[in-house]
Amino acid sequence: MLRPRTGERIEWDVEAERRLDRVPAPVRAMAKVELERTAADRGQTRITVALMEELKAKYFGMAAQKS
């Protein structure tokens, strides 16, 4: 994703991409957009597992359990 104001690209950590692939298909696109939007709003250029965990806790009231 390109950040609208700066044109910088938001990158994904490999493990974050793997986790996104495990998100159920019906919500995967929404999750990706929300993660990238949040990162861009914060001035971050990378999606990490930590960001995924933070948003999961925010929206679902829980932190992911490690497998």
C-alpha positions in Angstrom: 0.0 0.0 0.0 1.2 3.5 -0.7 0.7 6.1 1.9 -1.4 8.8 0.4 0.4 11.9 1.5 4.0 10.7 1.3 3.9 8.0 -1.3 5.9 5.7 1.0 5.1 2.0 0.7 3.9 0.1 3.7 5.7 -3.2 3.9 4.7 -6.4 5.7 6.9 -8.6 7.9 7.0 -12.2 6.7 5.3 -13.5 9.8 2.6 -10.8 9.7 1.9 -11.9 6.1 1.7 -15.5 7.2 -0.8 -14.6 9.9 -2.9 -12.6 7.5 -3.1 -15.6 5.3 -4.7 -17.5 8.2 -7.4 -14.9 8.7 -10.8 -16.1 7.4 -11.3 -15.1 3.8 -14.5 -13.1 4.4 -12.6 -10.6 6.7 -9.1 -10.8 5.3 -9.4 -7.8 3.0 -10.9 -5.7 5.7 -8.2 -6.7 8.2 -5.5 -5.8 5.7 -7.0 -2.4 5.0 -7.4 -1.6 8.7 -3.8 -2.7 9.5 -2.4 -0.6 6.7 -4.5 2.4 7.6 -3.5 2.2 11.2 0.2 1.9 10.3 -0.1 4.9 7.9 -2.0 7.0 10.5 0.8 6.4 12.9 3.6 7.1 10.4 4.8 3.5 10.5 6.1 1.9 7.3 5.8 -1.8 8.3 3.1 -4.1 9.4 4.3 -6.3 12.3 2.8 -9.1 14.3 2.8 -6.7 17.3 0.5 -4.3 15.4 -1.7 -7.2 14.5 -2.0 -8.3 18.1 -2.7 -4.8 19.2 -5.6 -4.4 16.8 -6.9 -7.8 17.5 -7.1 -6.9 21.2 -8.7 -3.6 20.4 -11.4 -5.0 18.1 -12.0 -8.4 19.6 -11.1 -7.8 23.3 -8.4 -10.5 23.4 -4.8 -11.1 22.5 -3.9 -14.0 20.3 -2.6 -17.1 22.0 0.8 -18.3 20.7 0.6 -21.6 18.9 
